[in-house]
């Protein structure tokens, strides 16, 4: 098989970096043979199938051999240089690689599939080669086989590798880009799923086709890409969670894909199940600058009993940190407030702008925060915090004793008297 045919067969979305590297070597600098017999047979032109069989019979550990392909990165051409000047990081990257020699390492089975040698592939599989192993940091043999099948529109190579294989299929068997291409080849995807591939395009991070369809953009120009409507039409489960415990509803909110968000809600998606905790969905809603939707969801979670005020302290602190007072007000309205630690830390660090935001949002100041401001002898701040607190008579009496012991100024003592009247 000629180098041009190898490069043509190995090309395709999701393999750009490796293909450029390998084909630069095959088309430019000739591959350097190693002394490993099975690798010599696999890199022969054409592939020496008989030599592969002999090596498997006579060479101990032939299946674990490392087949090296050496190649030299070509110098930058005029067009590439022009592109590199426009895209400066690319210019630096290519200039750094130009003229350098690299070595790619492959398992024998991966190399056999790469060379599209059915005979060598069958011999290696019969000898016990694992089609899903990633021992060299490159693509597995199965991943290369799937790429060939996607290009040809068949399942010949996948069927060959999986016909007699009964092992477990790891979650990283195929890259996310390859899984997304499988969406457009349902028959091949079904064949792989029957062999143990996780369903619905689930990748190693746990995201499914439905999660990834929210971006609705191709990874590379000309690639087929997932669309939300197409994925929904396939009937995928809307409640499936990724590795972080988040459903497609959360992903839609995080991507600000509100049309998809509404469709998922109509289809029965539950906001309280969108993340690891019922209140998780509120964070992307607040980030998405959709105040009405955020307020409505917050009220729903509280009214249905999925969330209580204490669950919302962390969200309140995060919103105040980002000066999002408008999104903090609904939290204050349902009785949420930042933790006592938060109030004390803001007082200690002198971040009065955040404290002002908290007061403007309507959060009730705990008595411990007033007490802490008094201990720091920040009397003006203590009076201001006191006016936004709701204290019991017993709490006010404790603060009055503290004021006497600290030698508080008259204005502080008067403010405490007014607080006592309000408490009574």
N, C-alpha and C positions, 0 to 999 in steps of 0.2 A: 504494500500500500504506500502511495506517495505521501510526502509531508503535506502537500496541499490537501489531500483527501482527509488526512488525520485532522488538520486544522478545521476543515469544513464540518466534519462530523462532531468535533468537540465544541464548536461555537454555540452560542445561545445565551439568552438572558440568565443572569445569576452566576455566569462563569467568566465574566469579562476579564477580570484581573488575571486569572490563571491562564485563560486562552491566549491573551496578549503575550504573557510571559512565555508559554510553551511554544506558541507558533512563531514568536520572534526567534527562538532558538532553532526550531525545525526548519524555518524558511531562510534564516540567516546563517548563524553559526551551527555547524553540524553537531548532532548529539554525540557525546563522548561515551563510549561503551564502558561498562564496569566489568570486573572479573568474575561476577556472579553468573554461573551458567544459565540459570533460569531467566535472568534479566537480559543476557546476551541474546537468548532465543526470542524473547518478547520484543526486543528492539531491532531484530533482524528485519531485512526488507526482502520479501514479505516475512511476516511472523513465522518463526520456525516451530510449528506445532509439535513435530516429532521431538525436537530438542527440548520443548517444555515437558513433554511426557517423560523423557529420559531423565531430566533434572529432577522431576518429582519422585522418580524411582530411586535415584542414586544420591541425591543431595539432601542430607539431613537438614531439616528446618527450611526447606525451599519456600514454603508458604510464608515464612516470616522474613524473607529476603527484602532488602531495601534496594529498589531500582532507581538509580540516579540518572537524571537527564540534565546535562549542563547546557546552558545557553547564555548568550551575551546580549544585553540590551542594546538595541541599535542607537546610533547617533540621531539627534533630533533633525528632522527635515525642515524645509522652509515653512511649509504649511503648519507643522506642529509647533515650530518656534513662534509663528504669528499667533496661533491660538494660545500658546503659553504666555505670551506677553499680555494678552487680554485677560487671561485667567492666571494671575501671578503665582498663586500657590502651586498650580499645575506646572508652571515653568520651573520652579524650584525643585519640585518632585522629580520631573523628568531629567533635569540637568544633573541631579544627584545620581540618577540611575544610568545615564547614558554611558555606554561603553563598559559597564561593569558586568562581571560574570556571576551568574546565579546557578544554583543547583536545585532542581525540584526532585522530591523523593516520593515514590509511589509504591504501593503494594503490588505484587504480581497480578492479582485479579483486577485491580483498578486499571493497571496498564494494559491488560489483555482486552478489557472493554473499551478503553481509550483507543486501542488499535483496531477495534471492531473485528477481533479474531474469534469467531464462534468456536473453533476447534480448541484453541488455547483456553478459552473461558470454560468450556465444558470439562476439560481436563483438570483445571484448577478447582472447579466446584466439586468434581468427583473425588478429589484428594482432600476435600474438607475446608476449602477457603470460605471465609466469612464474608458475605456480600455487603454487610452493613457496617463493618468496622471502619473507624477513622484513625488508624494508628499512626499515620504520617502527617496528620494535620491538613491533608488535602481532602478531596471529595471521596466518598465511599464508592465502591464499584456499583452499588445499587443506584446511587445518585446519578452517576454517569449513564447507567442504563436507562433510567427514567428520562434523562435529558435526550438521549437518542430516540426514545419512543415518542417523546413530545414533538421532536422535529419531524419524525416520519409518520406520526399519526397512528402508530400501532402499539402493541404491547409485547413485541417479540423479545426484546432484551429483558424486560422486567419478568416476563414469564420464565425465561431461561434461568435467571438468577434465583427465582423464588420457587421453582417447580419442586425441588426436593429439600428446601430449606425449612426447618422447623424451629428456628431459634426465636428469641424475643426481639421485637423491633424497637430500638430506642427512640425516644422522642426527638432526637436530633438527627434522625436518619436522613431527612431531606431538609434543605434550607427553606426559609420562609418564602423566598422568591420562587422556588420550584413548586412548593405547595400551592402558591397562588396561581401558577400556570396550570396546575392539575384541576383547578376549578373548571377550566374550559375543556377538560378531557375527562368527563365523568366516568367513562368505561375504565380508563386506566386507573383513576383514583379509586374506583370500586374494587378493582383487582388488588391494589396495594392495601386497601383497608381490610379486605378479607384475609390478607397475610399479616395483619397486626398493626397497620398504620393507624394512628389515632384519627377519629372521624372529624368531619367538618373543617378540614384544613388546619387542625390544631398543631401549632409549632412548639418548640421547646420552651417558650415563655408562656405557653398556655393560651395565647390569643388564637381565635378562630377566624374563618373568612368573614364572619359577621363583624367582629371587632375591627378587622383591618379594612373593611369596606367603608368605614367612616371617613377616611382621608380622601377616597374617591379620586386618586391621582395615580398615574402610572409611575413606576420606579424609573423606567428608562423609556425614552421616546420610541414609539412603535410597539412597545410591549402591550399585550392584553392586560387590562387591569380590572380589579374588582369594583363593582358598583353596588351600592346598597340595595337598589331595587332588584337587581339580578340575584343577589344573595338571599334576600327575603323571599323571592319567588321560588328559590330552591327549597324553602321550608326548614331552614336551620333553627334549632332551639334558641329562643331569645334570652333565656336565663342562664346560659352556660357561662362560667366564670373563668378568667385567665389565672395565671400564676399568682397574681396579686389579689385575687378574690374579687375582681371587678367584672361586671357584665357589660354587654354592648351598650346599655343605656348610659353607663358612666363614660364609656369611650365616646359616645355621641356628644355628651355634654362637654367633655374635655376638648373635643375637636370642634366645638361650637357648630355642630351639624344639627341645627334645630329641627329641620324637616324630618330627619331620621329619628330624632328624639321623640317627636310627636307621633310618628308612625309606631314606634316601639311602645309608647304609652298606650296607644289605641289597641295595640296587639296584646296588651296585658302585662307589659313590663312593670315591675314594682320598684319605685324609687328606693324603698327601704332595703331592697335586696341588691342594689346596684354595687355595693362595696362590702368590705369586711364588716362594717358597722352601719346601722341604719342611717346615721347622719353623714356618711361618707359622700353621698351625692351632692350635699350642699356646697362643698368646696368648689368643684368645677362649675356649678351653677353661679356661684358668686364671682368666679374668675371670668365667666362668660359675659358679664355685664348685662344680665337679664333680670332686673330687679323684681319684676312682677312674677316671673316663673319661680324665682328663688323664694320669694315670700309665700307664694301659694304652696310650694312643696314643703317649706318649713312648717306652715300651719297644719298641713295634712299629716306630717310625721308626728307632730305633737298631739293633735286631736285624736289620731288613731292609736296613740299610746306607744308608738315605736320609739320615741325619743322623749327624754325628760330634760329639764333645764341643765342639770349637772353634766349631761353628755355633751353640751355645747360650749363648755369653757374653752377648750383648745381652739375651736373655730373662732370664737370671739377674740381670743388673743391674736390669732393669725390675721384677722381682718383689721384689728386696731394697729398691728405692726405695719400693715400696708395702707393705713390711713383711709380705710373704706368705711367711713362713718355711716353712710346710707345703708350699707348691708349689715351694719352692727345693730341698728335700731330695731329691726324685727326680732333679733335675738334678745335684746333687752325687754321687748314687749312680751315675750313668752317666759320671762323670769330668769333667763340665762345671765351669767356674769363671769368675768375672768376669775381665775383662781386667786386665792389670797396671796400665793407666792408671786403672781404677776403684779398685783398692786404694790407689794413691798419692793419688788425689784425695780419697778419704774420710779418709785419714790427714792430709792437708794441711789439709782443712777442719774436722777435728775431729769428724766424724760417727761417733762411736764406737758409737752405737746401731745404725747400719747394719752396721758391722763386726761387732758382736756378733751380729746376725742372720745374717751370712754364716758366722760360726764355729758358731753354733747349727745352721745348716742342714747343716753338715759339709763346706763347701767347703775345698779344700786351698789354703793360703796360699802364693803363690810367694815364692821367696827374695828377689826384687826388692822386695817389700812390706816384708819384715823389714829389708832394707838401708835402705829409704827412711825407715822409722820411726827407725832408728838415726841416720841423717843429721839428722833433725829432733830428735834427742835425746829422743824419747818412749820412755824405756826400759821403763816398765811395759807399754806397749802392744806394744813390740817383743818383749818376753818372751812375752806372750800370743800374738802372731802366730806366733812361733817354735814354740810348742808345737803348733800346728795345721799345720805345714809338713812337707814331705817332701823333705829336701835331700840332695844327694850329699855325700860327704866333701869334695870340692873346694869346693863352695859354702859349707860350714860353715867351712872354713879361710879363705876370703875374708872371711866375716863376722867371724871372730876377729881377722884383721888390721885390719879396719875398727874393731872395738871397741877395740883397743889404741890406734889412731891417734886415735880420738875420746875416749879417756879414759873408757870405759864403766864404770859402777859394778860392784862385785863380783858382784851378783846377775845382771847381764847376762852376765858372763864365765862364771859357773857354768852358766847356762842354755845357753850355747853349748857347753860341755863335754858336757852331757847330750845335746845335739843331735848332737854328733860321735859319741858312743857309739851313738846310734840309727842314724846313717847308716852306721856300720861293721858 
